[in-house]
Amino acid sequence: MNKAVQVEELSFASPTKAPQDLSVKKLSPPLARADDLDRFDWEKDADCIILHEQPATAVYEGKGGHIVIRQTNGYEDDVTILIAPENATVFQEGLAEYLRRK
C-alpha cells in the first residue's frame, strides 16, 4: 500500500513568487523499521514498503519546450503525455490542487 503524499510535503513555487523558505528541514523519522536489515521479509516488513512495483516514469523537456511525461508499458509502445510550455504552470497547479483535495 502506498503512503499518501500530503500537499504540505510538496514545494511548488508560484511563477510570480519566489519560494519563501529554502532552509534545510529536519528529516522525518522513518515510516517503519525492519527488525533486522539482514533478514528483511517482504511480507512481515510490508509496512516499510513505500513504492510498490510500477512502470518506470520519466519527465523531460521535449522539442519546442514541451514537458514530456513518459511511462513504460511493457507490452506496447510507451505511454506519452505532452504538456505545451504555455500550460506548464496550469498543469502543475492543477496537479497540486488535485493532491490537496485528496
CYANA upper distance limits for C-alpha pairs under 8 A (distance plus 0.5 A):
  1 MET  CA     49 ILE  CA      8.13
  1 MET  CA     50 ILE  CA      7.95
  1 MET  CA     51 LEU  CA      8.40
  1 MET  CA     52 HIS  CA      7.76
  2 ASN  CA     49 ILE  CA      8.13
  2 ASN  CA     50 ILE  CA      6.05
  2 ASN  CA     51 LEU  CA      6.45
  2 ASN  CA     52 HIS  CA      7.45
  3 LYS  CA     50 ILE  CA      6.72
  5 VAL  CA      9 GLU  CA      7.37
  5 VAL  CA     99 LEU  CA      8.37
  6 GLN  CA     10 LEU  CA      7.72
  6 GLN  CA     99 LEU  CA      7.86
  6 GLN  CA    100 ARG  CA      7.79
  7 VAL  CA     96 ALA  CA      7.51
  7 VAL  CA     99 LEU  CA      6.55
  7 VAL  CA    100 ARG  CA      5.84
 12 PHE  CA     92 GLN  CA      8.46
 12 PHE  CA     96 ALA  CA      8.25
 13 ALA  CA     17 LYS  CA      7.39
 13 ALA  CA     18 ALA  CA      7.05
 13 ALA  CA     19 PRO  CA      6.16
 14 SER  CA     18 ALA  CA      7.46
 14 SER  CA     19 PRO  CA      8.21
 15 PRO  CA     89 THR  CA      7.96
 31 LEU  CA     47 ASP  CA      8.20
 31 LEU  CA     48 CYS  CA      7.10
 32 ALA  CA     47 ASP  CA      6.70
 32 ALA  CA     48 CYS  CA      5.64
 33 ARG  CA     45 ASP  CA      8.39
 33 ARG  CA     48 CYS  CA      6.95
 34 ALA  CA     40 PHE  CA      6.91
 34 ALA  CA     45 ASP  CA      6.36
 34 ALA  CA     48 CYS  CA      7.47
 35 ASP  CA     39 ARG  CA      8.26
 35 ASP  CA     40 PHE  CA      8.05
 36 ASP  CA     40 PHE  CA      6.80
 40 PHE  CA     45 ASP  CA      7.23
 41 ASP  CA     45 ASP  CA      5.98
 41 ASP  CA     46 ALA  CA      8.22
 42 TRP  CA     46 ALA  CA      6.01
 45 ASP  CA     49 ILE  CA      8.10
 55 PRO  CA     71 GLN  CA      6.73
 55 PRO  CA     72 THR  CA      5.98
 55 PRO  CA     73 ASN  CA      7.20
 55 PRO  CA     74 GLY  CA      8.42
 56 ALA  CA     71 GLN  CA      6.17
 56 ALA  CA     72 THR  CA      6.18
 57 THR  CA     69 ILE  CA      7.65
 57 THR  CA     70 ARG  CA      6.19
 57 THR  CA     71 GLN  CA      4.91
 57 THR  CA     72 THR  CA      7.27
 58 ALA  CA     68 VAL  CA      8.37
 58 ALA  CA     69 ILE  CA      6.27
 58 ALA  CA     70 ARG  CA      5.69
 58 ALA  CA     71 GLN  CA      6.86
 59 VAL  CA     67 ILE  CA      7.49
 59 VAL  CA     68 VAL  CA      6.04
 59 VAL  CA     69 ILE  CA      5.10
 59 VAL  CA     70 ARG  CA      6.92
 60 TYR  CA     67 ILE  CA      6.42
 60 TYR  CA     68 VAL  CA      5.81
 60 TYR  CA     69 ILE  CA      7.33
 61 GLU  CA     65 GLY  CA      6.18
 61 GLU  CA     66 HIS  CA      6.11
 61 GLU  CA     67 ILE  CA      5.31
 61 GLU  CA     68 VAL  CA      6.36
 62 GLY  CA     66 HIS  CA      5.56
 62 GLY  CA     67 ILE  CA      6.63
 62 GLY  CA     68 VAL  CA      6.48
 64 GLY  CA     85 PRO  CA      8.34
 65 GLY  CA     84 ALA  CA      7.72
 65 GLY  CA     85 PRO  CA      6.13
 66 HIS  CA     82 LEU  CA      6.69
 66 HIS  CA     83 ILE  CA      5.96
 66 HIS  CA     84 ALA  CA      5.24
 66 HIS  CA     85 PRO  CA      5.63
 67 ILE  CA     82 LEU  CA      6.25
 67 ILE  CA     83 ILE  CA      5.48
 67 ILE  CA     84 ALA  CA      7.06
 67 ILE  CA     85 PRO  CA      7.29
 67 ILE  CA     88 ALA  CA      7.72
 68 VAL  CA     80 THR  CA      7.42
 68 VAL  CA     81 ILE  CA      6.31
 68 VAL  CA     82 LEU  CA      5.31
 68 VAL  CA     83 ILE  CA      7.01
 69 ILE  CA     80 THR  CA      6.27
 69 ILE  CA     81 ILE  CA      5.58
 69 ILE  CA     82 LEU  CA      7.01
 70 ARG  CA     78 ASP  CA      7.06
 70 ARG  CA     79 VAL  CA      6.17
 70 ARG  CA     80 THR  CA      4.98
 70 ARG  CA     81 ILE  CA      6.86
 71 GLN  CA     78 ASP  CA      6.11
 71 GLN  CA     79 VAL  CA      5.71
 71 GLN  CA     80 THR  CA      7.07
 72 THR  CA     77 ASP  CA      7.99
 72 THR  CA     78 ASP  CA      5.22
 72 THR  CA     79 VAL  CA      6.94
 73 ASN  CA     77 ASP  CA      6.91
 73 ASN  CA     78 ASP  CA      5.71
 73 ASN  CA     79 VAL  CA      7.02
 74 GLY  CA     78 ASP  CA      8.34
 83 ILE  CA     87 ASN  CA      6.86
 83 ILE  CA     88 ALA  CA      6.80
 83 ILE  CA     91 PHE  CA      8.16
 84 ALA  CA     88 ALA  CA      6.97
 87 ASN  CA     91 PHE  CA      6.50
 88 ALA  CA     92 GLN  CA      6.66
 89 THR  CA     93 GLU  CA      6.52
 90 VAL  CA     94 GLY  CA      6.37
 91 PHE  CA     95 LEU  CA      6.63
 92 GLN  CA     96 ALA  CA      6.70
 93 GLU  CA     97 GLU  CA      6.55
 94 GLY  CA     98 TYR  CA      6.65
 95 LEU  CA     99 LEU  CA      6.81
 96 ALA  CA    100 ARG  CA      6.71
 97 GLU  CA    101 ARG  CA      6.95
 98 TYR  CA    102 LYS  CA      7.18
